[in-house]
Amino acid sequence: MLLHGEKMSIMTRRDAARTAGLTAFSYSRIRGANDRIGLGVIGTGSRGTYVMTLFQKNPGVEVRAICDVYGKRIEQALGRAPGAKTFIDHRELLRLKEVDAVLIGSPDHWHKDHSIDAMTAGKDVYVEKPMCRLREEAPLMVRAARANNRICQIGLQQRSGLIYIEALEKFIRSGALGRITQIDAIWHGGVPRPLPKEPVEKPSNLDWIRFLGPVRYRDWVPGQYFNFRAYLDFNGGKITDFGHHWLDTVHMYMGERAPRSAVFAGGIYYDFNDGRTAPDTCNALFEYDGFSVLFQSNVYRGEYGITFHGDQGRLFVNRNRYEFTPAGKGVQPVVREIPGDITADHVRNFLDCCKSRKLPAADAAIAAISVIPPLLAVESYLTKRKLRFDPERLEVLPD
């Protein structure tokens, strides 16, 4: 992580639009421009395989290659994509000319390398959230997208969800909420369970060394593979897993700008002495220019969503429902429900952009800003201090 005094440079949305021009030569390299899009999948766990099936619902997509470090997961994915070529090393998949775009569903600590390698190889990229594990990785991914003229969509599907777009237009941009000064972002995770201790012996068809990749070596630990989100070596825990979604929605509604400070409260309150390092109780407060955001992900259940508090009303929104309550007594709320998984809309947006070469809804340059607050919260947790941040220079300020 970048500590105080270190500087990070991220392309703004305006810069991204200015540099997104595509030459005729680079466009001619895209097999999917006027033909079927050949898809490669890196990381075929439950999420990666599920999003792969959403790609397959689009008639212009064909899954041509699959890559995973665990043979069992490759076999399971092949059941949904028979005939696809299989790999353990992602670099071998990226050499295939018949692969035009890559879906990356690998653990967070691999997102940066898998994405940059794919874009350098001339592939468009859809990479699951969070965008990356460390703040210094985000600008490298943006640079790779621009230098190679590649589409890079981050899996922040709220950007493509009609429920979010409609609420944004009707209640935020219209001024119906008035001045917004407080935002509550909630996504509780329930009570955690002990991490698995089986199998004691690493499966023979699982490449543990390749799974570890850029992080320091350690001997086989089943919990670290099957529940990698419990370890900060591999991700940011619930702070980034849920937090990147919700902070990105805040930026979508309030402007693409980083906060001025971040402070974390919480910790590992359910300690099973199994080595986990990611906190189960997460409360993070972010100060922006003119408003603050409280993100919470704790060990109980409740409706997930974001509430925007304005002086003219209150707006609650999640992936399938919004509710606007005007200020005053006896007023009736405006409620709208849209069923379905908005991830399908996000996949469609990515595929459309692969052909049009327009910037996608959750372009890397946008996500590189919204990943800052949750990663700052992780840093606050680790350093046990409030972090002051310069949203212009994009660096942590000294105490």
SVG drawing of the C-alpha trace seen along z (x, -y; Angstrom):
<svg xmlns="http://www.w3.org/2000/svg" viewBox="-50 -22 58 58">
<polyline fill="none" stroke="black" stroke-width="0.4" points="0.0,0.0 1.0,-3.6 1.8,-5.3 2.0,-9.0 4.3,-10.9 3.9,-8.6 2.1,-9.8 -0.3,-8.0 -1.4,-9.3 -4.8,-8.1 -6.3,-9.2 -9.5,-11.2 -12.7,-10.4 -12.1,-13.5 -8.5,-12.2 -9.9,-8.8 -12.3,-10.1 -9.6,-12.2 -7.2,-9.3 -9.8,-6.6 -9.4,-7.1 -8.8,-3.9 -6.7,-3.6 -7.9,-1.7 -5.0,0.7 -5.8,1.6 -9.5,1.9 -8.7,4.4 -7.2,6.6 -10.6,7.2 -12.0,10.4 -15.3,9.6 -15.8,6.3 -18.0,7.8 -17.9,11.5 -18.4,13.6 -16.4,12.6 -14.2,15.4 -14.1,15.4 -11.4,16.7 -12.1,17.1 -9.3,16.8 -10.6,18.0 -13.5,20.5 -14.6,20.5 -18.3,19.9 -18.4,16.2 -16.2,16.6 -18.3,19.5 -21.6,17.7 -20.6,14.6 -19.3,16.8 -22.9,18.1 -24.1,14.6 -21.7,14.0 -23.0,17.2 -26.5,15.9 -25.4,13.4 -25.6,15.0 -22.4,13.4 -20.2,14.9 -18.3,18.2 -16.2,19.5 -13.1,20.7 -10.6,21.1 -10.7,21.7 -7.9,21.2 -7.7,22.1 -5.1,23.4 -7.5,26.2 -8.3,29.0 -11.6,29.7 -12.9,26.2 -11.7,26.5 -13.8,29.7 -16.8,28.0 -16.6,25.0 -16.2,27.4 -19.6,28.7 -20.9,25.3 -18.5,24.7 -17.7,28.0 -15.0,27.9 -13.1,24.9 -9.4,25.3 -8.0,25.5 -5.0,24.0 -3.3,23.7 -1.0,20.9 -3.0,17.8 -0.2,16.7 -0.8,19.7 -4.5,18.8 -3.5,15.2 -1.5,16.5 -4.6,17.8 -5.5,15.6 -9.1,16.9 -9.6,15.2 -10.7,11.6 -11.9,10.8 -11.1,12.2 -13.3,12.5 -11.2,12.4 -12.7,14.1 -9.5,14.9 -8.8,13.8 -8.1,10.1 -4.3,10.4 -4.2,11.6 -6.5,9.0 -3.8,6.5 -1.4,9.0 -4.1,11.0 -5.7,7.7 -2.4,6.1 -1.2,9.3 -4.5,9.7 -4.6,6.1 -0.9,6.2 -1.8,9.4 -4.5,7.3 -7.5,8.6 -10.4,6.6 -11.0,7.3 -13.9,7.7 -12.5,8.1 -14.4,8.7 -14.4,6.3 -12.6,5.1 -10.4,3.7 -7.2,4.5 -5.7,5.3 -3.3,2.3 -3.8,-1.4 -0.6,-1.5 -2.0,1.2 -5.0,-0.8 -3.1,-3.4 -1.1,-0.6 -4.3,1.1 -5.6,-2.2 -2.3,-2.8 -2.4,0.7 -5.9,0.1 -5.0,-3.2 -1.6,-2.2 -3.0,0.9 -6.4,-0.7 -8.3,2.0 -11.7,2.0 -11.4,2.6 -14.7,3.0 -14.6,3.5 -17.4,5.7 -19.2,2.8 -22.6,3.7 -24.5,0.8 -23.2,-1.4 -25.3,0.6 -28.4,1.3 -31.6,-0.4 -32.7,-0.8 -29.6,-2.9 -29.7,-4.9 -33.3,-5.7 -33.0,-6.8 -30.0,-8.9 -31.9,-10.8 -35.2,-11.2 -33.9,-12.1 -30.3,-13.2 -29.8,-15.1 -33.2,-16.5 -32.4,-18.1 -35.4,-16.3 -33.2,-15.4 -31.9,-18.8 -28.5,-19.1 -27.1,-15.7 -24.8,-15.7 -24.9,-12.1 -24.8,-8.7 -25.2,-5.4 -23.9,-2.4 -24.8,1.0 -24.0,4.5 -23.9,6.9 -22.4,10.3 -23.9,12.4 -22.0,14.3 -18.7,15.9 -17.9,19.6 -14.6,21.4 -12.4,21.8 -12.1,25.3 -9.2,27.5 -9.7,30.1 -8.2,31.4 -5.1,31.7 -3.1,32.7 -3.2,30.3 -5.2,31.8 -2.8,33.2 -4.5,31.2 -4.2,27.8 -1.3,25.6 -0.7,23.9 2.4,22.0 0.5,20.5 -2.4,19.6 -0.1,17.7 1.4,15.8 2.7,12.4 2.2,12.9 4.8,14.4 5.2,18.2 3.6,20.3 2.8,24.0 -0.6,25.3 -3.4,23.9 -6.9,25.1 -8.7,22.1 -6.5,19.7 -7.5,21.2 -11.1,22.0 -11.8,18.8 -9.2,16.4 -11.4,13.4 -10.6,14.1 -7.0,13.1 -5.7,9.6 -2.7,11.1 -5.2,11.9 -7.8,9.2 -9.3,6.5 -12.0,8.6 -15.6,7.2 -14.2,3.7 -13.3,4.1 -15.6,7.0 -18.7,5.0 -17.2,1.6 -16.0,1.1 -19.5,1.7 -21.1,-0.8 -18.4,-3.5 -18.5,-3.3 -22.2,-3.9 -21.6,-6.9 -19.2,-8.3 -21.7,-7.5 -24.3,-9.7 -22.1,-12.4 -19.1,-12.8 -15.9,-10.9 -13.7,-12.2 -11.8,-10.6 -12.4,-11.4 -10.4,-13.7 -10.1,-11.2 -10.8,-7.6 -11.0,-6.0 -11.9,-2.4 -13.5,-0.9 -14.0,2.8 -11.9,5.9 -11.9,9.7 -14.6,10.1 -15.3,13.7 -11.8,15.2 -11.7,19.0 -7.9,19.0 -7.7,20.1 -5.2,17.4 -7.7,15.1 -6.6,11.5 -9.6,9.8 -12.0,8.1 -15.5,9.5 -16.9,6.2 -16.3,3.3 -17.3,-0.3 -15.5,-2.9 -16.2,-6.7 -15.2,-8.7 -15.2,-12.5 -15.8,-14.1 -16.2,-17.8 -19.6,-18.6 -20.8,-15.2 -19.7,-12.1 -20.2,-8.4 -20.6,-5.6 -19.9,-2.1 -20.9,0.8 -20.6,4.5 -21.1,6.3 -22.0,9.7 -25.8,9.6 -28.4,9.6 -30.5,6.8 -31.5,5.2 -28.5,4.1 -28.4,0.8 -27.4,-2.8 -29.4,-5.7 -28.8,-9.2 -30.0,-11.8 -30.9,-15.2 -32.7,-18.3 -35.6,-17.6 -35.9,-13.9 -34.3,-10.5 -33.4,-8.0 -32.8,-4.3 -31.5,-2.2 -30.2,1.4 -29.9,3.7 -33.7,4.4 -35.5,1.5 -35.4,-2.2 -37.6,-4.2 -37.7,-8.0 -39.4,-9.6 -39.9,-13.4 -39.4,-15.6 -42.5,-16.4 -45.2,-14.6 -47.7,-12.3 -46.0,-12.0 -46.1,-8.8 -42.8,-7.3 -42.1,-6.6 -41.2,-2.9 -39.9,-1.1 -38.9,2.5 -37.0,4.1 -36.3,7.9 -33.4,9.7 -29.6,9.6 -28.1,6.4 -24.8,8.2 -26.3,9.3 -26.8,5.7 -23.2,5.0 -21.9,7.8 -24.0,6.6 -22.5,3.1 -19.0,4.6 -19.8,6.6 -21.3,3.5 -18.2,1.5 -16.0,4.3 -17.6,3.5 -18.2,-0.2 -14.9,-1.0 -16.7,-3.4 -15.7,-3.6 -17.7,-1.1 -20.0,-2.0 -17.4,-1.0 -14.2,-1.9 -10.9,-1.3 -10.3,-5.1 -13.6,-5.4 -13.0,-2.4 -9.5,-3.5 -11.0,-6.4 -13.8,-4.5 -11.4,-1.8 -9.4,-4.3 -11.8,-4.7 -12.1,-1.0 -8.4,-0.5 -7.8,-3.5 -10.1,-1.8 -8.0,1.3 -4.9,-0.8 -6.6,-2.5 -7.4,0.8 -3.8,2.0 -2.2,-1.1 -4.8,-1.9 -5.1,-5.5 -7.2,-8.0 -5.8,-8.8 -6.0,-12.2 -6.0,-12.1 -5.4,-14.7 -8.1,-14.0 -6.2,-16.2 -2.7,-14.7 -4.2,-11.2 -1.8,-10.7 -2.0,-10.0 -0.9,-13.1 1.5,-13.0 0.1,-13.1"/>
</svg>
